[in-house]
Amino acid sequence: MGVDPTDGRITLYDIVDPDALDSLFRPQYDGTPRAGGRVSFVVDDYRVTIDGGREVVIEPPTNGPAASTGHRSTPTRTDRR
């Protein structure tokens, strides 16, 4: 069960400044690329993880029957490029 990132009441642009995210992952002052990096936050009970500035993973809430059985829904991945 995936989550359609375009089918919701809230968009990430309502919560996070895209320019601020870009600044977290831009090359270092000497021009060398950053090695890795990840930022994660919760929006409307969904965990959003941005990995290396290129991939966005949205995981549905884990409270409810799926959480008690240890089963996890498949996260939705989108490419920011």
C-alpha positions as CSV (number, residue, x, y, z in Angstrom):
1,M,0.0,0.0,0.0
2,G,1.7,3.2,-1.2
3,V,0.9,6.8,-0.6
4,D,0.3,9.1,-3.5
5,P,2.3,12.2,-2.6
6,T,0.1,14.4,-4.8
7,D,-3.2,13.2,-3.3
8,G,-3.5,14.8,0.0
9,R,-4.8,17.7,2.0
10,I,-1.3,19.0,2.8
11,T,1.7,19.4,0.5
12,L,5.3,19.4,1.6
13,Y,5.6,22.9,0.3
14,D,3.1,23.9,3.1
15,I,5.4,22.5,5.7
16,V,9.0,22.7,4.5
17,D,10.9,25.4,2.6
18,P,12.4,23.7,-0.5
19,D,15.2,26.2,-0.6
20,A,16.1,25.3,3.0
21,L,16.2,21.6,2.0
22,D,18.4,22.4,-1.0
23,S,20.8,24.3,1.2
24,L,21.2,21.3,3.5
25,F,22.3,19.1,0.6
26,R,24.2,21.5,-1.6
27,P,28.0,21.0,-2.0
28,Q,30.3,22.1,0.7
29,Y,32.0,25.6,0.6
30,D,35.0,24.1,-1.2
31,G,32.8,22.6,-3.9
32,T,33.1,19.0,-2.9
33,P,29.7,17.2,-2.8
34,R,28.2,16.2,0.5
35,A,28.5,12.5,1.3
36,G,25.0,11.3,2.3
37,G,22.8,13.1,4.6
38,R,19.2,12.6,5.6
39,V,16.4,14.7,7.1
40,S,13.2,13.2,8.6
41,F,10.1,14.8,10.0
42,V,6.4,13.9,10.6
43,V,3.6,15.5,8.6
44,D,0.0,14.6,9.6
45,D,1.2,11.3,11.1
46,Y,3.2,10.4,8.0
47,R,7.0,10.1,8.3
48,V,8.8,11.9,5.5
49,T,12.4,11.2,4.9
50,I,14.6,13.0,2.4
51,D,17.8,11.1,1.7
52,G,20.7,12.9,0.2
53,G,18.5,15.6,-1.3
54,R,17.3,13.3,-4.1
55,E,14.8,10.8,-2.8
56,V,11.7,11.5,-0.8
57,V,10.2,8.6,1.2
58,I,6.7,8.9,2.7
59,E,5.7,6.2,5.2
60,P,2.1,5.9,6.4
61,P,1.3,6.1,10.1
62,T,2.3,2.9,12.0
63,N,-0.5,3.1,14.7
64,G,-3.3,0.7,14.3
65,P,-3.5,-3.0,13.3
66,A,-0.4,-3.0,11.1
67,A,1.8,-1.7,13.9
68,S,0.6,-4.3,16.4
69,T,1.4,-7.2,14.0
70,G,4.8,-5.8,13.0
71,H,3.7,-5.5,9.4
72,R,4.7,-2.3,7.7
73,S,3.3,-0.7,4.6
74,T,5.6,-0.1,1.7
75,P,6.8,3.5,1.7
76,T,6.2,5.7,-1.4
77,R,9.4,7.0,-3.0
78,T,9.6,10.0,-5.3
79,D,12.6,11.5,-7.0
80,R,13.1,15.3,-6.4
81,R,15.0,15.8,-9.7
